[in-house]
Amino acid sequence: MRTVIDLLLRNAVLPRTTAPVDLAVAGGVLVPAEGQEARETLDLGGRLVTPPLVEPHIHLDAVLTEGQPRPNVSGSLFEGIAVWADRVPDLTHDDVQARVRKVLRWQLANGVQTVRSHVDVCDPQLTALRALVELREEVRGVIDLQLVAFPQQGILGFPDGKALMEKAVDLGADVVGGIPHYELTREDGVASVEFLMALADDRGLLVDVHCDETDDEHSRFVEVMAAETIRRGMAGRVTASHTTAMHSYNAAYAHRLITNIKRSGMHMVTNPLDNAVLQGRFDTGPIRRGHTRVKQLQAAGVTVAIGHDSVMDPWYPLGYGDPLQAAFVLAHLGHMSGAEELPRLIDMITVDAATALALPENRLRPGDPADLVVYDAPTDVDALRLVARRTLVLRGGRVLARTEPARTTVTWDGVEEEVTFLR
Ligand SMILES: [Zn+2]
């Protein structure tokens, strides 16, 4: 007897291909599409389909606070930290939840189904973390939220910093964070990494550290993270974010470091939007780009994902929570315009970002969950070029977000014609 499946998606184009295929959904998972009869059929018209986007690095507690309590006039990282420190006392449970709910909707509309958010725990009340722990339950089944206990002002350099980190973990943080380059001394930075790795190891948690986010070539805490990951056998569970100082290391040291990162099984996250505007601030020219060594890390076999970092906060006044916009920027700043590199940028916001967050693999094969995203573009490179809108976002075969494709016409010599921006 033939069974009727739930949904058939006709004419989908998968990454790195151009020929359309059909995708079939039954019971929330993908099944072989041949010869299937479905209750509902959608013709995607030759549009790109990818696994869900994954946001591996954002600060949800700070989103939409740009200008509060005052603007960041210089636009620098350090003025941003000072502005944020003055905003933290005004945080309330409802204020955090209202802003985060809005941005999570933006992210979902952009196809994001998993978000790792750093949450500042340099607050004796831990107001933002409590609000986000509650929201994590509210959005379960729609967006998976991973919360990082992030000590914005340091662990050893902030009053009761260690106790706050432990309390944050007790309250339900999934991931242990840190900021060693911001501690008072090099020794404190090393001690902070040793402390946070032990905390994560003891509690069976993941690690994601803001590490070496500076142009100082002497900032060398990723090596401490790699050493601790090797000693503790925490391969696959540890991520270093930003690591912009790597840009300025000498080639011999960078080679040794990348070899040890690979050996440790650590993952890396680069944040091209924020770091494009925050790094190189002390340079008078030439101004360094201040990004980590993405291509060298990838060539060594290290997983590198792209994070958005900020949406309209004291550090970055722009953005609408779209990882594709961050990938577009990295294509330029990371010299990733090569024919093999452009599709890689889509991996870095989907499957590679999933790996960085220790999520199960989804390659849109039969048996994988029917979690997927449809773009208003015919190929992966066109999606990147146009920063194309996502027309459909499915999770377990259910539609979670929908966008009507824009239609543009131009009137020339009295004749109105449609423009698609496709060659
Ligand atoms: Zn960050």
Boltz pocket constraint, residues with backbone or C-beta under 6 A from the ligand:
constraints:
  - pocket:
      binder: B
      contacts: [[A, 57], [A, 59], [A, 118], [A, 210], [A, 241], [A, 309]]
      max_distance: 6.0
